[in-house]
Amino acid sequence: MRGVSQASYRAVADGYERVLAAAGADAAGLGGELFGVVDALDRSGALRRALSDPARDGDDKAALAEHLLGGKADPRVVELVGTLARQRWSTPEDLTEALERLAAETVLAAAQAGGDLERVEEELFRFGRFLAHERGVREALTDRMATPEARVAVARTLLAGKVHPVTAQLVERAAREPRGRTITSTLADLGRLAALRRQRLLATVTVAVPPTPAQLERLTALLTRAYGRAVQVNVAVDPEVVGGLRVVVGDEVVDATVLARLDEVRRRLAV
């Protein structure tokens, strides 16, 4: 999303935070309902266009959302969809993307309410790294020939009793409805959302050998100073990483193409 769509999303998301704060742990259920609305929009291009038509009055579009969802979904879900429909969107798909992101934010807010958001962020990262190295499992979770229920069953078997319920809910959602993305990219996106909810920038550091706690602390401090905000550092180990170190901060890749920066990081880590 860019331009007018991004501005519309931000306006809705900022106001929605009050709803999430009041919902507490119940936000996980709201998120599940919102994902259901995303699925309905994905199935109907006509509905997407009707709810995002710039030529149609905003209140009229909100009334359509009320007509479709009233009595079937939580009132807070109905209100959010109506609020989104009142906004302007560059494309109908941007409306769906905004709703999907808000659904994920809603589920993550449930973990945040319980003080478990950092745990969920870490579990999403670790599971994503596991999948990156386990092709068979990754294919089972994304098999287009399998039913969504079968893919969800695979996720449940892998995660049952091992992760926070919010982590399980998000992974199962990613397996059920990939929406044209790889499951590893979806998990990475969810991790970034979790980091943003904690008001931290997410950095993924791939190293040839595990860093010591002191080295990790220094690297975190370096990145925090470099970017001017708190940074959450997730570490992945890959003996074949070029140069022994690769850093991805947000969407920025910091690798061997910027040797001066890497050399400075290595020098300071060695102190």
Secondary structure, DSSP 8 states (H G I E B T S, - for coil): --HHHHHHHHHHHHHHHHHHHHHGGGHHHHHHHHHHHHHHHHH-HHHHHHHH-TTS-HHHHHHHHHHHHTTTS-HHHHHHHHHHHHS--SSHHHHHHHHHHHHHHHHHHHHHHTT-HHHHHHHHHHHHHHHHH-HHHHHHHH-TTS-HHHHHHHHHHHHTTTS-HHHHHHHHHHHH--TTS-HHHHHHHHHHHHHHHTT-EEEEEEESS---HHHHHHHHHHHHHHHTS-EEEEEEE-TT-GGGEEEEETTEEESGGGHHHHHHHHHHHT-
